[in-house]
């Protein structure tokens, strides 16, 4: 979605197979049964987020994987590691922000949401992780209407 003829940083990314859809059982739909949030439920929320550079989902680019999602429902903690497609990806903060916003909008307020780069996969991982962990910086970013528009485009679900 780059404009102005800017070059893509990763013009030919590897594309991965999407995992199957989650099977929904009668117990899943029974409102009287306690249903803790699990890793797969979080993965299902973030897998279809659009990459800011490519017309592909974060799952298709292997930026997010279910094995990198951890949920502790009793302690109300969700942790997501994401892996940028290249070590110098300038979109890493935007991708992490998009994941965080999707979860903030989707989960009950009781959850602490930790979104960070998979260790060793990005040249500026410490700086990006620090930005994503700072509530004030995230809030300020979301007050920027242009940045919020880009995040919303990433969160817009395309029909397959």
C-alpha positions, 0 to 999 in steps of 0.5 A: 500500500505504499504510495508515491512510487516508493520502493518496497523493502521486501519486494518478493516476500515468502508466502506461507500457507494459511492454517485451517479455520478453527472448528467451532463446537456446541460447547464453544457456542454455549453461553453457560459454559466458562470459556477461557480465552486461549492461544488459538482464539488470539491467533484467530484475531490477529492472523488476518491483519493486513501487512502495510506493504503487501496485499497479504495477511500477517499469517501469509507472511509468517509474521504471526504464528500460533506458536508465538501466542501465549495466553494466561487467562486466569492472570489476564495476560496475552503475549504475542511475538511477531517476526518481521519479514526482514531484519531492517523492516521499517514497518515493524512498529506499525505492524506491532501497533496494529496487532496491539490495537486489534487486541485492545479492541477485541479483548476485555479490559482486564487483559494486559497485552504484550506485543513484541518482536521475536528475539533476534529477528529485527535490527531495532527490536529493543527500540520497537519493543520499548515503543510498543510497551509504552502505554503513553506512546501507544495512546499518542500514536492512536491520537494521530489521525493519519497513523490511525487511518493506516492502522485501520487499513491494516485491520480492515478484513478483506474478503478472500 
